[in-house]
Amino acid sequence: MLSSFATATSSSSSSPYETSRSWWKFNFTTNSCATFFPSSVSLPQDTSAINRAEKRPKSINHNHQLYTNGYTHHDNDEPLRILIFAESFPTFTSGVTRRFKEIIRRLAKRQHHIHVITGCKNAPTWVEGNELLEEYVTFSILPSTDFKDKIDCACPFLFPNPTIYSVIRRFSPDVVHVIEQTPGALLCGAFAKALNIPIVWSSHTNIDFYLSTYIRLGAITMATRTYQFIRLKHLMYSSINLTVSKDFADFMEHTGVPHPVIVWKTGVDSELFNPTQNSRSMRYRMFGTYNNFTEEQMDSITLFLCVGRISPEKNFEFLSLVLERIPSQTFLCIVGDGPFRNTVEPLFPKDRVYFFGFLAGEELASAYASADFFIYASISETFGQVYLEAMASGTPVIAAEGGQLKEFFVNGEHGYLWKPDNLDSAEEAVRLAMKNRKYLSMKTRQQALKHSWDSAGDQVNDIYYEAIKKHNDKEENKNKNMNKLKHIWRVFYYFIIWLFCNSLALFLMAPFVRVSPPQSIAAQKRNKNNKNKNSFEEKHNSIMTKKLSFS
């Protein structure tokens, strides 16, 4: 199997002996035609980075063996080497990338060395100008689909690549954190298992729901069972499995994922997302320029905000139907972009909706705080970072019910929820919220302050140490020495399992993916209403024609 492999290049340091903080830093470049088997992995011509690794201070020596990692006891203040496999990473924008931006900052403060495997070509720019991150965070950028700077890529995808094996071996991590269950992520987990490294695996996306949206109707059951089998087969490798809500953790355990699936706390930057970000100029920008509203009108009209990637699973069509039901003295601003925008935008009346496009940072925080309500129709969220961001901004939430909301949202206290795909329920939720905005606004901010990224960072820090301990306590992992033949066999064995599982996906899932955008329940309702309307008009015209004929 031919692919590229990682080669370590020396840094610009004038000394071959670097301090314990910086010896580990190296950059990855790629050359072709090397296999992932250890006997044929070519070593770089410039081995100064490897030499520095061998000469690192004893205080952080974890006794790494030639073909596997041997571990000493880790005190919870001892820095770790953490490898994170994250297909999407800043500058790509999503709830998952926002989470890991915050978490990696906090891990770096603890002097953990973090190496990120990603497909985002601009990822290294995220650390530029930040001395702490430049010191402790490095990247391997691997081939992937075209990652854009914004949220106009609906499905980031890193091509499975044996280079992952080389990256893991060269970085020699204490723990590997794998995100999601894409083919690339599964391959990273397989290689980490083959190398006998503790694995923490976190699931952030409800792929089971996505399959019901993106797979053709007759193949949904088969595709779902295939995916769940593949997920279970690989999550069994991990020492600890994580997800972001109790509701989704229960679902994963119900489908066979080893108990317990730990709920990883979610935080919000309450300093950035703050009611003080309220801005009249931002509010006026959120109305666009189509209607030429006066400032007095924009101050008095109730302004709704929706933030997110514009894609089928976010249920924008249903939101367009809700807008038809609520008072005319309301306006909706949609912040975000995505591949589904050209399909969704014509569904909304231009005089009541403005598609703002992508916002981030201070501007996004200002948009949240300047709106009267945050409205969201998605029913596919495992958590939904946008809810907490709106609440921290003092903006009440009106949204479709979801099990994950039970963990931080009280209906009638922080906003109102509607029953999924029930227009009458949605209309009632909007009208109730509009009567109680001041009370709801105060409560939402208070609730959001209970959720901090510091707490989430402390939790995952402890989870990494616990994963290492659980891994070392297993009888099968107590023998730290592994001969070359056994190592090759393990790599081959776990690679074959990965190949078999992905072959199942290729033959039992891929052929049934909808090529055209899927039609949501809301779109079906719209078509049904239009059909009924047309039928009524035809019947009416027929009766009038008969009357005229009779006359």
Salt bridges, closest charged atoms under 4 A:
ASP75 OD1 - HIS73 NE2 3.24
GLU78 OE2 - HIS62 ND1 3.58
GLU102 OE2 - ARG105 NH1 3.41
GLU102 OE1 - ARG106 NH1 2.96
ASP146 OD2 - LYS148 NZ 3.85
ASP174 OD2 - HIS62 NE2 3.33
ASP174 OD1 - HIS74 NE2 3.82
ASP208 OD1 - ARG231 NH1 2.98
ASP250 OD1 - LYS246 NZ 2.74
GLU253 OE1 - HIS259 ND1 3.18
ASP299 OD2 - ARG280 NH2 2.96
GLU313 OE2 - ARG309 NH2 2.77
GLU324 OE2 - ARG526 NH1 3.39
ASP337 OD2 - ARG341 NH1 3.81
GLU345 OE1 - ARG341 NE 3.06
GLU363 OE2 - ARG285 NH1 3.06
ASP372 OD2 - ARG283 NH2 3.02
ASP372 OD1 - ARG437 NE 3.78
GLU381 OE2 - LYS314 NZ 2.75
GLU389 OE2 - ARG98 NE 2.88
GLU413 OE1 - LYS443 NZ 3.99
ASP424 OD1 - ARG325 NH1 2.91
GLU427 OE1 - ARG325 NH1 2.90
GLU427 OE2 - ARG431 NE 3.20
ASP454 OD1 - ARG106 NE 2.72
ASP458 OD1 - ARG110 NH2 2.46
ASP473 OD2 - LYS469 NZ 3.14
GLU475 OE1 - LYS478 NZ 3.62
